[in-house]
Amino acid sequence: MFQAPEVYNEPPVLDYTDVFALGMMTWEMFADVMPYANKISDEAVKKAVCNGERPDLNMVPQKCRDVIKQCWEHGLFVIMMMTMMMMMMMMMMG
């Protein structure tokens, strides 16, 4: 459910592909609903993720939106490292 497009398209799974999952879980905390809840199968979720479909950020506080967007970026070179993401989130919450 929370797998990055790179996991579907370019295995193996690397540490920084977890950043996508972090963005999805953060979105879920604010939305109080599972991402892609309207999709009827795992295959439909996979297709949505790989096609760049992302949940609506309207219910997410403005200061968190950019961080979540960065988590959802495609490509091995644009995904931020997990430690940097955690530092950014801690600064937002603190």
MARDRENZA-554947 format. One record per atom (N, C-alpha, C): residue number from 1; x negated, y, z; atom name. Coordinates in nm, 4 decimals, always signed. Last residue first. Layout:
# MARDRENZA-554947
+-----+----------+----------+----------+------+
|  nr |        u |        v |        w | atom |
+-----+----------+----------+----------+------+
| NUM |        X |        Y |        Z |   CA |
...
+-----+----------+----------+----------+------+
***
This chain:
# MARDRENZA-554947
+-----+----------+----------+----------+------+
|  nr |        u |        v |        w | atom |
+-----+----------+----------+----------+------+
|  94 |  -0.7992 |  +2.0736 |  +1.6528 |    N |
|  94 |  -0.8591 |  +2.1323 |  +1.7717 |   CA |
|  94 |  -0.8372 |  +2.2759 |  +1.7854 |    C |
|  93 |  -0.7082 |  +1.9916 |  +1.4106 |    N |
|  93 |  -0.6262 |  +1.9612 |  +1.5287 |   CA |
|  93 |  -0.6720 |  +2.0355 |  +1.6526 |    C |
|  92 |  -0.9109 |  +2.0768 |  +1.2404 |    N |
|  92 |  -0.7741 |  +2.1207 |  +1.2183 |   CA |
|  92 |  -0.6893 |  +2.1033 |  +1.3441 |    C |
|  91 |  -1.1303 |  +1.9384 |  +1.3406 |    N |
|  91 |  -1.1321 |  +2.0841 |  +1.3451 |   CA |
|  91 |  -0.9907 |  +2.1383 |  +1.3257 |    C |
|  90 |  -1.0534 |  +1.6775 |  +1.2802 |    N |
|  90 |  -1.0707 |  +1.7151 |  +1.4202 |   CA |
|  90 |  -1.0699 |  +1.8664 |  +1.4347 |    C |
|  89 |  -1.0613 |  +1.6883 |  +1.0032 |    N |
|  89 |  -0.9337 |  +1.6681 |  +1.0710 |   CA |
|  89 |  -0.9417 |  +1.7071 |  +1.2181 |    C |
|  88 |  -1.3351 |  +1.7231 |  +0.9581 |    N |
|  88 |  -1.2409 |  +1.8254 |  +0.9123 |   CA |
|  88 |  -1.1073 |  +1.8120 |  +0.9856 |    C |
|  87 |  -1.4345 |  +1.4834 |  +1.0662 |    N |
|  87 |  -1.4752 |  +1.6112 |  +1.1234 |   CA |
|  87 |  -1.3774 |  +1.7217 |  +1.0841 |    C |
|  86 |  -1.3182 |  +1.2995 |  +0.8920 |    N |
|  86 |  -1.2821 |  +1.2974 |  +1.0335 |   CA |
|  86 |  -1.3203 |  +1.4288 |  +1.1009 |    C |
|  85 |  -1.4468 |  +1.3667 |  +0.6538 |    N |
|  85 |  -1.3026 |  +1.3814 |  +0.6657 |   CA |
|  85 |  -1.2610 |  +1.3864 |  +0.8124 |    C |
|  84 |  -1.7081 |  +1.2939 |  +0.7170 |    N |
|  84 |  -1.6782 |  +1.4335 |  +0.6879 |   CA |
|  84 |  -1.5286 |  +1.4601 |  +0.7010 |    C |
|  83 |  -1.6789 |  +1.0173 |  +0.7449 |    N |
|  83 |  -1.7217 |  +1.0978 |  +0.8595 |   CA |
|  83 |  -1.6916 |  +1.2457 |  +0.8385 |    C |
|  82 |  -1.6025 |  +0.9335 |  +0.4830 |    N |
|  82 |  -1.5104 |  +0.9234 |  +0.5968 |   CA |
|  82 |  -1.5530 |  +1.0110 |  +0.7139 |    C |
|  81 |  -1.6806 |  +1.1481 |  +0.2051 |    N |
|  81 |  -1.7180 |  +1.0425 |  +0.2990 |   CA |
|  81 |  -1.6282 |  +1.0487 |  +0.4228 |    C |
|  80 |  -1.4465 |  +1.2187 |  -0.0622 |    N |
|  80 |  -1.5348 |  +1.2607 |  +0.0469 |   CA |
|  80 |  -1.5652 |  +1.1423 |  +0.1372 |    C |
|  79 |  -1.4447 |  +1.1563 |  -0.4037 |    N |
|  79 |  -1.3912 |  +1.1148 |  -0.2737 |   CA |
|  79 |  -1.4924 |  +1.1515 |  -0.1652 |    C |
|  78 |  -1.5766 |  +1.2135 |  -0.6360 |    N |
|  78 |  -1.5037 |  +1.3226 |  -0.5716 |   CA |
|  78 |  -1.4436 |  +1.2838 |  -0.4370 |    C |
|  77 |  -1.6974 |  +0.9866 |  -0.7355 |    N |
|  77 |  -1.7825 |  +1.1021 |  -0.7079 |   CA |
|  77 |  -1.7106 |  +1.2159 |  -0.6376 |    C |
|  76 |  -1.5028 |  +0.7984 |  -0.7874 |    N |
|  76 |  -1.6004 |  +0.7689 |  -0.6834 |   CA |
|  76 |  -1.6822 |  +0.8907 |  -0.6445 |    C |
|  75 |  -1.1707 |  +0.9048 |  -0.8396 |    N |
|  75 |  -1.3100 |  +0.8968 |  -0.8800 |   CA |
|  75 |  -1.4059 |  +0.8803 |  -0.7645 |    C |
|  74 |  -0.9119 |  +1.1306 |  -0.7352 |    N |
|  74 |  -0.9606 |  +1.0116 |  -0.8067 |   CA |
|  74 |  -1.1113 |  +1.0179 |  -0.8241 |    C |
|  73 |  -0.7985 |  +1.2482 |  -0.4172 |    N |
|  73 |  -0.8700 |  +1.2710 |  -0.5429 |   CA |
|  73 |  -0.9163 |  +1.1389 |  -0.6031 |    C |
|  72 |  -0.6851 |  +1.2224 |  -0.1670 |    N |
|  72 |  -0.6198 |  +1.1556 |  -0.2793 |   CA |
|  72 |  -0.6899 |  +1.1758 |  -0.4127 |    C |
|  71 |  -0.8296 |  +1.3818 |  +0.0022 |    N |
|  71 |  -0.8314 |  +1.2373 |  +0.0252 |   CA |
|  71 |  -0.7786 |  +1.1614 |  -0.0965 |    C |
|  70 |  -0.7528 |  +1.6299 |  -0.0923 |    N |
|  70 |  -0.8903 |  +1.5850 |  -0.1145 |   CA |
|  70 |  -0.9029 |  +1.4343 |  -0.0927 |    C |
|  69 |  -0.4896 |  +1.6352 |  +0.0042 |    N |
|  69 |  -0.5156 |  +1.6370 |  -0.1404 |   CA |
|  69 |  -0.6562 |  +1.5878 |  -0.1714 |    C |
|  68 |  -0.5439 |  +1.6485 |  +0.2800 |    N |
|  68 |  -0.4773 |  +1.5305 |  +0.2245 |   CA |
|  68 |  -0.5004 |  +1.5231 |  +0.0734 |    C |
|  67 |  -0.6602 |  +1.9026 |  +0.2888 |    N |
|  67 |  -0.7369 |  +1.7855 |  +0.3326 |   CA |
|  67 |  -0.6756 |  +1.6589 |  +0.2738 |    C |
|  66 |  -0.4516 |  +2.0639 |  +0.2030 |    N |
|  66 |  -0.5747 |  +2.0564 |  +0.1236 |   CA |
|  66 |  -0.6581 |  +1.9344 |  +0.1612 |    C |
|  65 |  -0.2547 |  +2.0267 |  +0.4103 |    N |
|  65 |  -0.2316 |  +1.9859 |  +0.2714 |   CA |
|  65 |  -0.3593 |  +1.9699 |  +0.1906 |    C |
|  64 |  -0.2932 |  +2.1330 |  +0.6593 |    N |
|  64 |  -0.3328 |  +1.9935 |  +0.6382 |   CA |
|  64 |  -0.3248 |  +1.9506 |  +0.4918 |    C |
|  63 |  -0.1911 |  +2.3876 |  +0.6591 |    N |
|  63 |  -0.3339 |  +2.3716 |  +0.6894 |   CA |
|  63 |  -0.3837 |  +2.2286 |  +0.6697 |    C |
|  62 |  +0.0860 |  +2.3447 |  +0.6100 |    N |
|  62 |  -0.0009 |  +2.4016 |  +0.5071 |   CA |
|  62 |  -0.1490 |  +2.3743 |  +0.5349 |    C |
|  61 |  +0.2250 |  +2.0341 |  +0.7199 |    N |
|  61 |  +0.1820 |  +2.1719 |  +0.7482 |   CA |
|  61 |  +0.0774 |  +2.2187 |  +0.6469 |    C |
|  60 |  +0.4405 |  +1.8551 |  +0.5035 |    N |
|  60 |  +0.3100 |  +1.8597 |  +0.5702 |   CA |
|  60 |  +0.2732 |  +2.0048 |  +0.5985 |    C |
|  59 |  +0.6586 |  +1.8541 |  +0.3444 |    N |
|  59 |  +0.6822 |  +1.8386 |  +0.4874 |   CA |
|  59 |  +0.5532 |  +1.8406 |  +0.5703 |    C |
|  58 |  +0.5498 |  +1.8799 |  +0.0830 |    N |
|  58 |  +0.6290 |  +1.9878 |  +0.1413 |   CA |
|  58 |  +0.6496 |  +1.9760 |  +0.2917 |    C |
|  57 |  +0.4104 |  +1.6935 |  -0.0657 |    N |
|  57 |  +0.3443 |  +1.7496 |  +0.0532 |   CA |
|  57 |  +0.4266 |  +1.8574 |  +0.1241 |    C |
|  56 |  +0.5180 |  +1.3893 |  -0.2017 |    N |
|  56 |  +0.5400 |  +1.5329 |  -0.1903 |   CA |
|  56 |  +0.4809 |  +1.5846 |  -0.0589 |    C |
|  55 |  +0.2794 |  +1.1348 |  -0.2976 |    N |
|  55 |  +0.3962 |  +1.1837 |  -0.2238 |   CA |
|  55 |  +0.3987 |  +1.3361 |  -0.2169 |    C |
|  54 |  +0.1635 |  +1.0999 |  -0.6360 |    N |
|  54 |  +0.1366 |  +1.1175 |  -0.4935 |   CA |
|  54 |  +0.2626 |  +1.1676 |  -0.4250 |    C |
|  53 |  +0.0514 |  +0.9362 |  -0.9219 |    N |
|  53 |  +0.1679 |  +0.9817 |  -0.8458 |   CA |
|  53 |  +0.1320 |  +0.9880 |  -0.6975 |    C |
|  52 |  -0.1567 |  +0.8310 |  -1.0746 |    N |
|  52 |  -0.1755 |  +0.9611 |  -1.0111 |   CA |
|  52 |  -0.0548 |  +1.0154 |  -0.9374 |    C |
|  51 |  -0.1413 |  +0.5802 |  -1.1694 |    N |
|  51 |  -0.0971 |  +0.6872 |  -1.2604 |   CA |
|  51 |  -0.1052 |  +0.8248 |  -1.1963 |    C |
|  50 |  -0.2105 |  +0.4294 |  -0.9486 |    N |
|  50 |  -0.3058 |  +0.4369 |  -1.0602 |   CA |
|  50 |  -0.2693 |  +0.5444 |  -1.1621 |    C |
|  49 |  +0.0257 |  +0.4618 |  -0.7976 |    N |
|  49 |  -0.1041 |  +0.5086 |  -0.7471 |   CA |
|  49 |  -0.2023 |  +0.5278 |  -0.8616 |    C |
|  48 |  +0.2154 |  +0.3374 |  -0.9669 |    N |
|  48 |  +0.2301 |  +0.4774 |  -0.9264 |   CA |
|  48 |  +0.0967 |  +0.5354 |  -0.8810 |    C |
|  47 |  +0.1150 |  +0.0748 |  -0.9800 |    N |
|  47 |  +0.1276 |  +0.1549 |  -1.1026 |   CA |
|  47 |  +0.1369 |  +0.3034 |  -1.0691 |    C |
|  46 |  +0.1382 |  +0.0011 |  -0.7087 |    N |
|  46 |  +0.0078 |  +0.0004 |  -0.7753 |   CA |
|  46 |  +0.0105 |  +0.0890 |  -0.9000 |    C |
|  45 |  +0.4178 |  +0.0132 |  -0.6827 |    N |
|  45 |  +0.3318 |  +0.1015 |  -0.6028 |   CA |
|  45 |  +0.1954 |  +0.1129 |  -0.6687 |    C |
|  44 |  +0.4906 |  -0.1913 |  -0.8547 |    N |
|  44 |  +0.5377 |  -0.0548 |  -0.8827 |   CA |
|  44 |  +0.4546 |  +0.0469 |  -0.8051 |    C |
|  43 |  +0.3763 |  -0.4073 |  -0.7221 |    N |
|  43 |  +0.3282 |  -0.3740 |  -0.8565 |   CA |
|  43 |  +0.3698 |  -0.2317 |  -0.8950 |    C |
|  42 |  +0.5300 |  -0.4201 |  -0.4951 |    N |
|  42 |  +0.3886 |  -0.3834 |  -0.4825 |   CA |
|  42 |  +0.3306 |  -0.3422 |  -0.6171 |    C |
|  41 |  +0.8551 |  -0.2736 |  -0.5629 |    N |
|  41 |  +0.7592 |  -0.3839 |  -0.5563 |   CA |
|  41 |  +0.6183 |  -0.3307 |  -0.5372 |    C |
|  40 |  +1.0141 |  -0.0473 |  -0.5687 |    N |
|  40 |  +1.0765 |  -0.1746 |  -0.5338 |   CA |
|  40 |  +0.9798 |  -0.2919 |  -0.5232 |    C |
|  39 |  +0.9731 |  +0.2721 |  -0.4214 |    N |
|  39 |  +0.9254 |  +0.1724 |  -0.5178 |   CA |
|  39 |  +0.9714 |  +0.0339 |  -0.4735 |    C |
|  38 |  +1.0379 |  +0.4412 |  -0.2171 |    N |
|  38 |  +1.1363 |  +0.4255 |  -0.3245 |   CA |
|  38 |  +1.0937 |  +0.3245 |  -0.4308 |    C |
|  37 |  +0.8158 |  +0.4610 |  -0.0616 |    N |
|  37 |  +0.9268 |  +0.3809 |  -0.0096 |   CA |
|  37 |  +1.0330 |  +0.3559 |  -0.1168 |    C |
|  36 |  +0.5747 |  +0.5916 |  -0.1024 |    N |
|  36 |  +0.6284 |  +0.5085 |  -0.2102 |   CA |
|  36 |  +0.7419 |  +0.4180 |  -0.1633 |    C |
|  35 |  +0.4879 |  +0.5917 |  +0.2423 |    N |
|  35 |  +0.4639 |  +0.6405 |  +0.1063 |   CA |
|  35 |  +0.5198 |  +0.5403 |  +0.0042 |    C |
|  34 |  +0.7440 |  +0.5701 |  +0.4906 |    N |
|  34 |  +0.6334 |  +0.5060 |  +0.4194 |   CA |
|  34 |  +0.6134 |  +0.5710 |  +0.2824 |    C |
|  33 |  +0.8009 |  +0.8519 |  +0.7023 |    N |
|  33 |  +0.8517 |  +0.7532 |  +0.6069 |   CA |
|  33 |  +0.7305 |  +0.6935 |  +0.5348 |    C |
|  32 |  +0.7157 |  +1.0804 |  +0.8295 |    N |
|  32 |  +0.7925 |  +0.9811 |  +0.9051 |   CA |
|  32 |  +0.8656 |  +0.8839 |  +0.8126 |    C |
|  31 |  +0.5554 |  +1.2853 |  +0.7430 |    N |
|  31 |  +0.6780 |  +1.2576 |  +0.6685 |   CA |
|  31 |  +0.7722 |  +1.1627 |  +0.7428 |    C |
|  30 |  +0.3335 |  +1.2852 |  +0.9155 |    N |
|  30 |  +0.4158 |  +1.4055 |  +0.9027 |   CA |
|  30 |  +0.5520 |  +1.3753 |  +0.8396 |    C |
|  29 |  +0.2371 |  +1.0240 |  +0.8828 |    N |
|  29 |  +0.2613 |  +1.0773 |  +1.0176 |   CA |
|  29 |  +0.3522 |  +1.1993 |  +1.0120 |    C |
|  28 |  +0.1976 |  +1.0068 |  +0.6066 |    N |
|  28 |  +0.3052 |  +0.9292 |  +0.6682 |   CA |
|  28 |  +0.3384 |  +0.9797 |  +0.8090 |    C |
|  27 |  -0.0326 |  +1.1632 |  +0.5727 |    N |
|  27 |  +0.0938 |  +1.2061 |  +0.5143 |   CA |
|  27 |  +0.2111 |  +1.1368 |  +0.5834 |    C |
|  26 |  -0.2112 |  +0.9902 |  +0.7031 |    N |
|  26 |  -0.1883 |  +1.1246 |  +0.7566 |   CA |
|  26 |  -0.0573 |  +1.1796 |  +0.7027 |    C |
|  25 |  -0.2024 |  +0.7718 |  +0.5314 |    N |
|  25 |  -0.1575 |  +0.7559 |  +0.6703 |   CA |
|  25 |  -0.1303 |  +0.8909 |  +0.7357 |    C |
|  24 |  -0.3088 |  +0.8892 |  +0.2990 |    N |
|  24 |  -0.1739 |  +0.8336 |  +0.2992 |   CA |
|  24 |  -0.1200 |  +0.8193 |  +0.4416 |    C |
|  23 |  -0.5675 |  +0.9600 |  +0.3872 |    N |
|  23 |  -0.4754 |  +1.0622 |  +0.3385 |   CA |
|  23 |  -0.3312 |  +1.0141 |  +0.3397 |    C |
|  22 |  -0.6668 |  +0.7038 |  +0.4435 |    N |
|  22 |  -0.6558 |  +0.8029 |  +0.5506 |   CA |
|  22 |  -0.5588 |  +0.9137 |  +0.5103 |    C |
|  21 |  -0.6740 |  +0.5954 |  +0.1879 |    N |
|  21 |  -0.5819 |  +0.5396 |  +0.2873 |   CA |
|  21 |  -0.5621 |  +0.6365 |  +0.4033 |    C |
|  20 |  -0.8817 |  +0.7529 |  +0.0835 |    N |
|  20 |  -0.7492 |  +0.7576 |  +0.0227 |   CA |
|  20 |  -0.6445 |  +0.7080 |  +0.1224 |    C |
|  19 |  -1.0934 |  +0.6640 |  +0.2412 |    N |
|  19 |  -1.0494 |  +0.8028 |  +0.2543 |   CA |
|  19 |  -0.9095 |  +0.8193 |  +0.1942 |    C |
|  18 |  -1.1723 |  +0.4153 |  +0.1658 |    N |
|  18 |  -1.0827 |  +0.4246 |  +0.2815 |   CA |
|  18 |  -1.0297 |  +0.5658 |  +0.3011 |    C |
|  17 |  -1.3651 |  +0.4464 |  -0.0185 |    N |
|  17 |  -1.2298 |  +0.4297 |  -0.0715 |   CA |
|  17 |  -1.1269 |  +0.4316 |  +0.0415 |    C |
|  16 |  -1.6022 |  +0.4540 |  +0.1226 |    N |
|  16 |  -1.5357 |  +0.5798 |  +0.0973 |   CA |
|  16 |  -1.4008 |  +0.5656 |  +0.0272 |    C |
|  15 |  -1.6875 |  +0.1828 |  +0.1388 |    N |
|  15 |  -1.6439 |  +0.2552 |  +0.2583 |   CA |
|  15 |  -1.5626 |  +0.3786 |  +0.2246 |    C |
|  14 |  -1.5423 |  +0.0007 |  -0.1379 |    N |
|  14 |  -1.6539 |  +0.0646 |  -0.0700 |   CA |
|  14 |  -1.6007 |  +0.1456 |  +0.0467 |    C |
|  13 |  -1.4478 |  -0.2874 |  -0.3079 |    N |
|  13 |  -1.4063 |  -0.1836 |  -0.2140 |   CA |
|  13 |  -1.5300 |  -0.1307 |  -0.1433 |    C |
|  12 |  -1.5941 |  -0.3420 |  -0.6392 |    N |
|  12 |  -1.5544 |  -0.3776 |  -0.5034 |   CA |
|  12 |  -1.5092 |  -0.2572 |  -0.4212 |    C |
|  11 |  -1.3133 |  -0.2680 |  -0.8532 |    N |
|  11 |  -1.3679 |  -0.3309 |  -0.7335 |   CA |
|  11 |  -1.5196 |  -0.3347 |  -0.7428 |    C |
|  10 |  -1.1592 |  -0.0625 |  -1.0101 |    N |
|  10 |  -1.3044 |  -0.0793 |  -1.0120 |   CA |
|  10 |  -1.3557 |  -0.1439 |  -0.8844 |    C |
|   9 |  -0.8765 |  -0.0560 |  -0.9852 |    N |
|   9 |  -0.9404 |  -0.0497 |  -1.1163 |   CA |
|   9 |  -1.0879 |  -0.0864 |  -1.1191 |    C |
|   8 |  -0.7978 |  -0.0744 |  -0.7180 |    N |
|   8 |  -0.7240 |  -0.1490 |  -0.8199 |   CA |
|   8 |  -0.8031 |  -0.1609 |  -0.9495 |    C |
|   7 |  -0.9821 |  +0.0950 |  -0.6048 |    N |
|   7 |  -0.9754 |  -0.0428 |  -0.5566 |   CA |
|   7 |  -0.9029 |  -0.1294 |  -0.6592 |    C |
|   6 |  -0.9273 |  +0.3376 |  -0.7240 |    N |
|   6 |  -1.0551 |  +0.2725 |  -0.7531 |   CA |
|   6 |  -1.0554 |  +0.1268 |  -0.7101 |    C |
|   5 |  -0.6890 |  +0.4174 |  -0.6050 |    N |
|   5 |  -0.6869 |  +0.3689 |  -0.7436 |   CA |
|   5 |  -0.8155 |  +0.2951 |  -0.7804 |    C |
|   4 |  -0.6798 |  +0.2882 |  -0.2660 |    N |
|   4 |  -0.7191 |  +0.3888 |  -0.3644 |   CA |
|   4 |  -0.7108 |  +0.3313 |  -0.5054 |    C |
|   3 |  -0.4068 |  +0.1566 |  -0.0811 |    N |
|   3 |  -0.5316 |  +0.1382 |  -0.1530 |   CA |
|   3 |  -0.5542 |  +0.2479 |  -0.2553 |    C |
|   2 |  -0.1888 |  +0.1280 |  +0.0821 |    N |
|   2 |  -0.2684 |  +0.2495 |  +0.0959 |   CA |
|   2 |  -0.3999 |  +0.2399 |  +0.0201 |    C |
|   1 |  -0.0823 |  -0.1200 |  +0.0000 |    N |
|   1 |  +0.0000 |  +0.0000 |  +0.0000 |   CA |
|   1 |  -0.0861 |  +0.1257 |  +0.0000 |    C |
+-----+----------+----------+----------+------+
***
